[in-house]
Amino acid sequence: MTADPRPALMAAFPDEHALCAAARALAGRPGMDAFTPYPVEGLAETLGMRRTRLPLAMLAGGMAGAVFVYALILYSVTIAYPINVGGRGLNAWPAYLMLAFEGGILGAALAGGFGLFRANGLPQLHDPVFATPGFTFARGGGFWLLVPLGGDTADALRARLTDLGGERVEEVPQ
């Protein structure tokens, strides 16, 4: 998820339970995001993240790859260079299924790779979130919640995040 260009605050929480409780208390704000050292059960639903369409993209890429490879083989053996080898017909489809399967695997892998980059907004050379002074995983990770200001003032949101258990609340540099 790309960073919200509006002003925002980041709050560090002591554990995943405090992070989830704060996310539930602030639910409904657009642009909220969380940063954790490992997946936290139920956090994505609380933040309102939608399910990915990557499996459908990979299925479409796999089907397109298989059909393309099979059509390429069929074109090459029936139209471009027809040779009758061993008395078999030109469209000996059982011999071509393995190559079509491999083309499907390649198509699914390419669609998954490109879809992953697109879904994550990559390549992203700079994100203001990573310029936040205390936000570093070099210190051992942490549970961080990014909350855009929206209609609140920075002081009111800072007080609310502190009341919800935020240990450090820092402003995201623009």
C-alpha positions as CSV (number, residue, x, y, z in Angstrom):
1,M,0.0,0.0,0.0
2,T,1.4,3.4,-0.9
3,A,1.6,6.1,1.7
4,D,-1.1,8.7,1.9
5,P,0.2,12.1,0.8
6,R,-1.9,13.9,3.5
7,P,-0.3,14.6,6.9
8,A,-0.3,11.6,9.2
9,L,0.9,10.4,12.6
10,M,2.5,7.1,13.4
11,A,2.2,5.4,16.8
12,A,4.3,2.5,18.2
13,F,2.4,0.0,20.3
14,P,3.9,-2.5,22.8
15,D,2.3,-5.6,21.3
16,E,-0.1,-6.8,18.6
17,H,-3.1,-6.8,21.0
18,A,-2.7,-3.1,21.7
19,L,-2.2,-2.4,18.0
20,C,-5.4,-4.3,17.1
21,A,-7.4,-2.5,19.8
22,A,-6.2,0.9,18.6
23,A,-7.0,-0.1,15.0
24,R,-10.5,-1.2,16.0
25,A,-11.0,2.1,17.9
26,L,-10.0,4.2,14.9
27,A,-11.7,1.9,12.3
28,G,-13.3,3.7,9.4
29,R,-10.6,6.2,8.7
30,P,-9.4,6.1,5.1
31,G,-5.7,5.5,4.6
32,M,-4.8,3.7,7.8
33,D,-2.1,1.2,7.6
34,A,-0.1,-1.0,10.0
35,F,3.5,-2.2,10.1
36,T,4.3,-5.4,12.1
37,P,7.2,-7.8,12.2
38,Y,4.9,-10.7,11.5
39,P,1.3,-11.2,10.2
40,V,-1.3,-10.3,12.8
41,E,-4.6,-12.2,12.7
42,G,-7.6,-10.0,11.9
43,L,-5.6,-6.8,11.4
44,A,-6.3,-6.6,7.6
45,E,-10.0,-6.9,8.1
46,T,-9.9,-4.2,10.9
47,L,-8.0,-1.8,8.6
48,G,-10.5,-2.4,5.8
49,M,-8.1,-4.0,3.3
50,R,-9.8,-5.8,0.5
51,R,-9.0,-9.2,-0.7
52,T,-6.4,-9.5,-3.4
53,R,-7.3,-10.4,-7.0
54,L,-3.8,-11.9,-7.6
55,P,-5.1,-15.5,-7.8
56,L,-7.4,-14.5,-10.6
57,A,-4.6,-12.7,-12.5
58,M,-2.4,-15.8,-12.1
59,L,-5.2,-18.1,-13.4
60,A,-5.7,-15.8,-16.4
61,G,-2.0,-15.7,-17.0
62,G,-1.7,-19.5,-16.8
63,M,-4.6,-20.1,-19.1
64,A,-3.2,-17.5,-21.6
65,G,0.2,-19.0,-21.5
66,A,-1.1,-22.6,-22.1
67,V,-3.3,-21.5,-24.9
68,F,-0.5,-19.4,-26.5
69,V,2.0,-22.3,-26.4
70,Y,-0.5,-24.8,-27.7
71,A,-1.5,-22.5,-30.5
72,L,2.2,-21.9,-31.4
73,I,2.9,-25.6,-31.5
74,L,-0.3,-26.3,-33.6
75,Y,0.6,-23.5,-36.0
76,S,4.2,-24.7,-36.4
77,V,3.3,-28.4,-37.0
78,T,0.2,-27.9,-39.2
79,I,0.9,-24.7,-41.2
80,A,4.5,-23.5,-41.0
81,Y,6.3,-26.8,-41.3
82,P,4.0,-29.8,-41.7
83,I,5.9,-33.1,-41.6
84,N,4.3,-36.5,-41.2
85,V,6.6,-38.4,-38.8
86,G,5.9,-42.0,-38.1
87,G,2.4,-42.0,-39.7
88,R,0.8,-39.9,-37.0
89,G,-1.5,-37.0,-37.8
90,L,-0.3,-33.4,-37.7
91,N,-2.4,-32.6,-34.6
92,A,-1.0,-35.1,-32.2
93,W,-2.4,-33.3,-29.2
94,P,-1.2,-35.7,-26.4
95,A,2.4,-34.9,-27.3
96,Y,1.8,-31.2,-27.0
97,L,0.1,-31.1,-23.7
98,M,3.3,-31.1,-21.6
99,L,4.6,-28.1,-23.4
100,A,1.3,-26.3,-23.0
101,F,1.3,-27.1,-19.3
102,E,4.8,-25.6,-19.0
103,G,3.6,-22.6,-20.9
104,G,0.8,-22.3,-18.4
105,I,3.1,-22.5,-15.4
106,L,5.3,-19.8,-17.0
107,G,2.3,-17.5,-17.8
108,A,1.0,-17.9,-14.2
109,A,4.4,-17.1,-12.7
110,L,4.9,-14.0,-14.9
111,A,1.4,-12.8,-14.1
112,G,2.0,-13.4,-10.4
113,G,5.3,-11.5,-10.4
114,F,3.9,-8.5,-12.3
115,G,0.7,-8.5,-10.3
116,L,2.6,-8.5,-7.0
117,F,4.7,-5.5,-8.1
118,R,1.6,-3.7,-9.2
119,A,-0.4,-4.5,-6.0
120,N,2.4,-3.3,-3.8
121,G,3.0,-0.1,-5.8
122,L,6.5,-1.0,-6.7
123,P,9.0,0.3,-7.7
124,Q,8.6,3.0,-5.1
125,L,11.9,4.8,-4.6
126,H,10.8,7.0,-1.6
127,D,8.0,6.7,1.0
128,P,7.7,9.4,3.7
129,V,6.8,6.8,6.2
130,F,10.3,5.5,6.2
131,A,11.7,8.9,7.1
132,T,9.8,8.9,10.4
133,P,12.6,9.2,13.1
134,G,11.6,6.3,15.3
135,F,10.3,3.9,12.6
136,T,13.1,1.4,12.0
137,F,13.2,-2.3,12.1
138,A,16.9,-2.2,12.9
139,R,15.9,-1.7,16.5
140,G,14.0,-5.0,16.6
141,G,10.8,-4.3,14.8
142,G,7.7,-3.0,16.5
143,F,4.0,-2.6,16.0
144,W,3.2,0.7,14.3
145,L,-0.1,2.2,13.2
146,L,-0.2,4.9,10.5
147,V,-3.2,7.2,10.9
148,P,-3.9,10.1,8.5
149,L,-5.1,13.3,10.2
150,G,-8.3,13.6,8.3
151,G,-10.4,16.2,10.0
152,D,-8.6,16.1,13.3
153,T,-5.8,18.3,14.5
154,A,-2.4,16.7,15.1
155,D,-2.6,17.4,18.8
156,A,-6.1,15.8,19.2
157,L,-5.0,12.7,17.2
158,R,-1.8,12.4,19.2
159,A,-3.7,12.5,22.5
160,R,-6.1,9.9,21.2
161,L,-3.3,7.5,20.1
162,T,-1.6,8.0,23.4
163,D,-4.8,7.2,25.2
164,L,-5.2,4.0,23.1
165,G,-1.8,2.8,24.3
166,G,0.7,4.3,21.9
167,E,4.2,4.4,23.4
168,R,5.6,6.8,20.8
169,V,3.6,9.0,18.5
170,E,5.5,10.7,15.8
171,E,4.6,12.9,12.8
172,V,5.3,11.5,9.4
173,P,7.5,14.0,7.5
174,Q,6.1,15.2,4.2
